[in-house]
Amino acid sequence: VFVFLQGEAIGARQYLVDKASLGREHFFQALKEYRSENAKRLGEVQHRNETTNQFSILVAGSGLIALFLFFAIVAILFIRSLSQSLRRMVTVFQAISAGEGDLTHRLAINSQDEIGQVGTHYNAFAQRIDNLVGIVQRSLHGLEKRALELSANAEETSASVNQISATITTIRELSQSQAPAG
């Protein structure tokens, strides 16, 4: 605006000098015309500046609204993802605690954030517990088999002891019946 007005001032001065040479009335008439024309141009420039400022404010405001909406959508998606992960964990933990402690349930891992790490560590823990339960079950099966074998051996031993006892009784009776009376 300043450069425009500076250029206009140089041209106006030359114009007024030219009119002044024609006489005083021409000079004042030219000065009035110049002032009127400059006021009109200045009004146009101000109007363009106001329109440009309004447009700039509108663009900046729209950009801020778009930025706010973008962050709001990202926040909503993040919260939804987080709550879905937590709901899945709660469902698995409820299934484990409500039943007989079935540790075969595993969590589906969909992320590498803190929730995903909790799920990964839970799955590793549940796998270790499942392995230990398997070892204990196999040991119990082996112990049960040995207990059955010991029970069978005890029955055989008991039968043998009974047979030996019967044999001793028979031998005693025979030896008493053959012993000289006397």
C-alpha positions as CSV (number, residue, x, y, z in Angstrom):
1,V,0.0,0.0,0.0
2,F,2.8,2.4,0.9
3,V,4.7,1.8,-2.4
4,F,1.4,2.3,-4.3
5,L,0.8,5.6,-2.5
6,Q,4.4,6.7,-2.9
7,G,4.2,6.1,-6.7
8,E,0.9,7.9,-6.9
9,A,2.3,10.9,-5.0
10,I,5.2,11.3,-7.5
11,G,2.7,11.1,-10.4
12,A,0.3,13.5,-8.7
13,R,2.9,16.1,-8.1
14,Q,3.8,16.2,-11.8
15,Y,0.1,16.4,-12.7
16,L,-0.5,19.3,-10.3
17,V,2.6,21.1,-11.6
18,D,1.2,20.8,-15.1
19,K,-2.2,22.1,-14.1
20,A,-0.7,25.0,-12.1
21,S,0.8,26.3,-15.3
22,L,-2.7,26.6,-16.7
23,G,-3.9,28.9,-13.9
24,R,-5.1,28.9,-10.4
25,E,-8.7,27.6,-11.0
26,H,-7.4,24.7,-13.0
27,F,-5.0,23.9,-10.3
28,F,-7.6,23.8,-7.5
29,Q,-10.0,21.9,-9.7
30,A,-7.3,19.4,-10.5
31,L,-6.4,19.2,-6.8
32,K,-10.1,18.4,-5.9
33,E,-10.2,15.8,-8.6
34,Y,-7.0,14.3,-7.4
35,R,-8.2,14.2,-3.8
36,S,-11.5,12.6,-4.8
37,E,-9.7,10.0,-7.0
38,N,-7.2,9.2,-4.2
39,A,-10.0,8.8,-1.6
40,K,-11.8,6.5,-4.0
41,R,-8.6,4.4,-4.6
42,L,-7.7,4.4,-0.9
43,G,-11.2,3.1,-0.2
44,E,-10.7,0.3,-2.8
45,V,-7.4,-0.6,-1.3
46,Q,-8.8,-0.6,2.2
47,H,-11.7,-2.8,1.0
48,R,-9.3,-5.3,-0.6
49,N,-7.2,-5.4,2.5
50,E,-10.3,-6.0,4.7
51,T,-11.5,-8.7,2.3
52,T,-8.0,-10.3,2.3
53,N,-7.9,-10.1,6.1
54,Q,-11.4,-11.7,6.4
55,F,-10.4,-14.4,4.0
56,S,-7.1,-15.0,6.0
57,I,-9.1,-15.2,9.2
58,L,-11.6,-17.6,7.6
59,V,-8.8,-19.9,6.3
60,A,-6.9,-19.9,9.6
61,G,-10.1,-20.6,11.5
62,S,-11.0,-23.4,9.2
63,G,-7.5,-24.8,9.5
64,L,-7.8,-24.8,13.3
65,I,-11.2,-26.5,13.2
66,A,-9.9,-29.1,10.8
67,L,-6.8,-29.7,13.0
68,F,-9.0,-30.0,16.1
69,L,-11.3,-32.5,14.3
70,F,-8.3,-34.5,13.2
71,F,-6.9,-34.7,16.7
72,A,-10.4,-35.5,18.1
73,I,-10.8,-38.4,15.7
74,V,-7.3,-39.7,16.4
75,A,-8.0,-39.5,20.2
76,I,-11.4,-41.4,19.7
77,L,-9.8,-44.1,17.7
78,F,-7.0,-44.5,20.2
79,I,-9.4,-44.7,23.1
80,R,-11.6,-47.2,21.3
81,S,-8.6,-49.4,20.5
82,L,-7.4,-49.2,24.1
83,S,-10.9,-50.1,25.5
84,Q,-11.3,-53.0,23.0
85,S,-8.0,-54.4,24.1
86,L,-8.9,-54.1,27.8
87,R,-12.4,-55.6,27.2
88,R,-10.7,-58.7,25.6
89,M,-8.4,-59.0,28.6
90,V,-11.3,-58.8,31.0
91,T,-13.2,-61.4,29.1
92,V,-10.3,-63.9,29.2
93,F,-9.6,-63.2,32.9
94,Q,-13.3,-63.7,33.7
95,A,-13.3,-67.0,31.8
96,I,-10.3,-68.1,33.8
97,S,-11.6,-67.0,37.2
98,A,-15.2,-68.2,36.7
99,G,-14.5,-71.8,35.6
100,E,-12.0,-74.3,36.8
101,G,-9.1,-72.0,36.2
102,D,-8.7,-73.1,32.6
103,L,-5.3,-71.6,31.6
104,T,-5.6,-72.6,28.0
105,H,-7.2,-69.2,27.2
106,R,-4.7,-66.9,25.5
107,L,-5.0,-63.2,24.7
108,A,-4.9,-62.0,21.1
109,I,-2.0,-59.5,20.8
110,N,-2.8,-56.7,18.3
111,S,-0.4,-54.0,19.4
112,Q,3.1,-53.5,20.9
113,D,2.1,-50.8,23.4
114,E,1.7,-51.3,27.1
115,I,-1.5,-53.3,26.7
116,G,0.1,-55.6,24.1
117,Q,3.0,-56.1,26.5
118,V,0.7,-57.1,29.3
119,G,-1.0,-59.5,27.0
120,T,2.3,-61.0,25.8
121,H,3.5,-61.4,29.4
122,Y,0.2,-62.9,30.5
123,N,0.4,-65.4,27.6
124,A,4.0,-66.4,28.6
125,F,2.9,-66.8,32.2
126,A,-0.1,-68.9,31.3
127,Q,2.1,-71.1,29.1
128,R,4.5,-71.7,31.9
129,I,1.7,-72.6,34.3
130,D,0.2,-74.8,31.6
131,N,3.6,-76.6,31.2
132,L,3.9,-77.0,35.0
133,V,0.4,-78.4,35.2
134,G,1.3,-80.9,32.4
135,I,4.5,-82.0,34.3
136,V,2.4,-82.4,37.5
137,Q,-0.2,-84.4,35.7
138,R,2.4,-86.7,34.1
139,S,4.1,-87.1,37.5
140,L,0.7,-87.9,39.1
141,H,0.0,-90.5,36.4
142,G,3.4,-92.1,37.1
143,L,2.7,-92.1,40.8
144,E,-0.7,-93.6,40.3
145,K,0.8,-96.3,38.2
146,R,3.4,-97.1,40.8
147,A,0.8,-97.0,43.6
148,L,-1.2,-99.6,41.7
149,E,1.9,-101.7,41.3
150,L,2.7,-101.4,45.0
151,S,-0.9,-102.3,45.9
152,A,-0.6,-105.4,43.7
153,N,2.7,-106.3,45.3
154,A,1.3,-105.7,48.7
155,E,-1.6,-108.0,47.9
156,E,0.8,-110.7,46.6
157,T,2.9,-110.2,49.7
158,S,-0.1,-110.5,51.9
159,A,-1.2,-113.6,50.1
160,S,2.3,-115.1,50.4
161,V,2.4,-114.2,54.1
162,N,-1.0,-115.9,54.6
163,Q,0.2,-119.0,52.7
164,I,3.4,-119.1,54.8
165,S,1.4,-118.7,57.9
166,A,-0.9,-121.5,56.9
167,T,2.0,-123.7,56.1
168,I,3.6,-123.0,59.5
169,T,0.4,-123.8,61.2
170,T,0.1,-127.1,59.2
171,I,3.7,-128.0,60.0
172,R,3.1,-127.3,63.7
173,E,0.0,-129.4,63.8
174,L,1.7,-132.3,62.0
175,S,4.7,-132.1,64.3
176,Q,2.5,-132.1,67.3
177,S,0.5,-135.0,66.1
178,Q,3.7,-137.1,65.4
179,A,5.5,-136.2,68.6
180,P,5.7,-139.1,71.1
181,A,3.3,-138.8,73.8
182,G,5.1,-139.0,76.8
